[in-house]
Amino acid sequence: MVDISHVANIIDTYRRLGFATALDDLGAGNAGLSLLARLKTDIIKLKMVRGIDASLPRRMIVEG
């Protein structure tokens, strides 16, 4: 995404119109928690989380 503010504005507009929005592959590349906090989508799809069975912090993030 080149202009995250523009995308956030689109998401806000869709929300006002009654649509839900989703963020695909959270955790891949630049699509991390800061992007999620900025866009505030209704649904997220996580990328594969390797080592989740051995990592309490990763499990806590996914559970949240």
Backbone as JSON, one array per atom type, in Angstrom:
{
  "sequence": "MVDISHVANIIDTYRRLGFATALDDLGAGNAGLSLLARLKTDIIKLKMVRGIDASLPRRMIVEG",
  "N": [[0.84, -1.18, 0.0], [0.6, 2.11, -0.91], [-0.44, 4.56, 0.0], [-1.48, 4.67, 2.99], [-3.18, 6.19, 4.58], [-5.15, 6.96, 2.77], [-6.29, 4.47, 2.18], [-7.27, 3.84, 4.74], [-9.22, 5.81, 4.94], [-10.99, 4.97, 2.92], [-11.83, 2.53, 4.05], [-13.13, 3.5, 6.35], [-15.21, 4.9, 5.1], [-16.57, 2.79, 3.81], [-17.41, 1.42, 6.12], [-19.23, 3.26, 7.22], [-21.18, 3.02, 5.31], [-22.16, 0.58, 5.87], [-20.73, -1.71, 5.26], [-18.52, -4.48, 5.91], [-15.0, -4.84, 6.41], [-11.9, -6.42, 5.43], [-8.59, -7.57, 6.25], [-6.09, -9.15, 4.58], [-3.7, -11.75, 5.02], [-2.31, -10.88, 7.38], [0.64, -10.07, 8.99], [2.39, -10.74, 7.03], [5.07, -9.48, 5.18], [4.84, -6.0, 5.17], [2.47, -5.95, 6.47], [1.61, -5.74, 9.37], [1.03, -5.52, 12.95], [0.93, -2.75, 13.4], [-0.17, -1.78, 11.02], [-2.69, -2.99, 11.11], [-3.71, -1.72, 13.4], [-3.9, 0.83, 12.41], [-5.68, 0.63, 10.24], [-7.95, -0.67, 11.2], [-9.73, -2.87, 10.52], [-12.62, -5.04, 10.17], [-12.35, -7.76, 10.0], [-9.72, -10.14, 10.06], [-7.26, -12.0, 8.3], [-4.89, -14.22, 9.09], [-1.47, -14.73, 8.18], [0.37, -17.81, 7.79], [1.33, -18.89, 10.95], [4.2, -19.75, 12.08], [5.66, -21.97, 14.44], [3.93, -21.47, 16.51], [3.04, -23.2, 18.46], [5.14, -23.36, 20.25], [5.51, -20.86, 21.24], [4.54, -18.59, 23.48], [4.07, -15.72, 23.35], [3.32, -15.44, 20.6], [1.0, -17.02, 20.52], [-0.62, -15.56, 22.25], [-0.95, -13.19, 20.81], [-2.35, -14.12, 18.55], [-4.65, -15.17, 19.79], [-5.72, -12.83, 20.8]],
  "CA": [[0.0, 0.0, 0.0], [1.39, 3.33, -1.01], [-1.04, 5.62, 0.81], [-2.28, 4.0, 4.02], [-4.23, 7.12, 5.01], [-6.21, 6.87, 1.77], [-6.96, 3.18, 2.4], [-8.03, 3.98, 5.99], [-10.4, 6.62, 4.6], [-11.9, 4.09, 2.18], [-12.4, 1.6, 5.02], [-14.09, 4.27, 7.15], [-16.37, 5.17, 4.24], [-17.3, 1.52, 3.68], [-18.05, 1.13, 7.4], [-20.4, 4.14, 7.32], [-22.17, 2.51, 4.37], [-22.65, -0.69, 6.37], [-19.92, -2.83, 4.82], [-17.4, -4.95, 6.72], [-13.76, -4.9, 5.64], [-10.97, -7.46, 5.88], [-7.18, -7.45, 5.92], [-5.62, -10.48, 4.25], [-2.31, -12.09, 5.28], [-1.7, -10.09, 8.44], [1.92, -10.62, 9.41], [3.25, -10.91, 5.87], [5.67, -8.23, 4.71], [4.57, -4.82, 6.0], [1.12, -6.06, 7.04], [1.77, -6.14, 10.77], [0.1, -4.98, 13.94], [0.75, -1.3, 13.24], [-1.1, -1.58, 9.92], [-4.0, -3.36, 11.62], [-4.15, -0.65, 14.3], [-4.2, 2.01, 11.6], [-6.81, 0.41, 9.34], [-9.1, -1.07, 12.02], [-10.68, -3.67, 9.75], [-13.52, -5.88, 10.95], [-11.93, -9.16, 9.89], [-8.33, -10.32, 9.61], [-6.82, -13.35, 7.96], [-3.48, -14.3, 9.43], [-0.59, -15.61, 7.42], [0.72, -18.96, 8.61], [2.14, -18.52, 12.11], [5.09, -20.89, 12.38], [6.17, -22.05, 15.8], [2.94, -20.97, 17.48], [2.93, -24.15, 19.55], [6.25, -23.18, 21.18], [5.69, -19.43, 21.53], [3.44, -17.97, 24.21], [3.71, -14.41, 22.78], [2.6, -15.61, 19.33], [-0.33, -17.52, 20.83], [-1.36, -14.46, 22.85], [-1.3, -12.26, 19.73], [-3.4, -14.75, 17.74], [-5.86, -15.24, 20.59], [-6.25, -11.46, 20.9]],
  "C": [[0.88, 1.24, 0.0], [0.87, 4.4, -0.06], [-2.01, 5.0, 1.83], [-3.41, 4.9, 4.51], [-5.42, 7.06, 4.05], [-7.01, 5.57, 1.96], [-7.8, 3.23, 3.67], [-9.3, 4.79, 5.75], [-11.44, 5.8, 3.84], [-12.59, 3.13, 3.14], [-13.44, 2.3, 5.89], [-15.37, 4.57, 6.36], [-17.22, 3.92, 4.08], [-18.05, 1.2, 4.97], [-19.31, 1.97, 7.57], [-21.53, 3.68, 6.4], [-22.7, 1.14, 4.77], [-21.85, -1.92, 5.93], [-18.89, -3.21, 5.88], [-16.17, -5.0, 5.82], [-12.83, -5.94, 6.25], [-9.55, -7.1, 5.46], [-6.65, -8.86, 5.75], [-4.12, -10.6, 4.55], [-1.63, -11.16, 6.28], [-0.44, -10.8, 8.92], [2.87, -10.85, 8.26], [3.79, -9.55, 5.43], [5.42, -7.09, 5.68], [3.2, -4.86, 6.66], [1.2, -6.59, 8.47], [0.76, -5.47, 11.67], [-0.11, -3.48, 13.78], [-0.21, -1.0, 12.1], [-2.53, -1.91, 10.37], [-4.55, -2.26, 12.53], [-4.56, 0.59, 13.51], [-5.48, 1.82, 10.77], [-8.08, 0.0, 10.07], [-10.15, -1.82, 11.22], [-11.5, -4.54, 10.69], [-13.05, -7.32, 11.04], [-10.46, -9.17, 9.51], [-8.11, -11.78, 9.27], [-5.32, -13.36, 8.2], [-2.72, -15.11, 8.41], [-0.26, -16.78, 8.31], [1.65, -18.49, 9.74], [2.97, -19.74, 12.5], [5.55, -20.82, 13.83], [5.2, -21.59, 16.87], [2.82, -21.91, 18.68], [4.0, -23.95, 20.62], [6.42, -21.73, 21.62], [4.44, -18.84, 22.2], [3.09, -16.59, 23.64], [2.93, -14.52, 21.47], [1.17, -16.1, 19.58], [-1.2, -16.39, 21.42], [-1.81, -13.46, 21.77], [-2.45, -12.85, 18.91], [-4.71, -14.83, 18.51], [-6.53, -13.87, 20.69], [-6.9, -11.03, 19.63]]
}
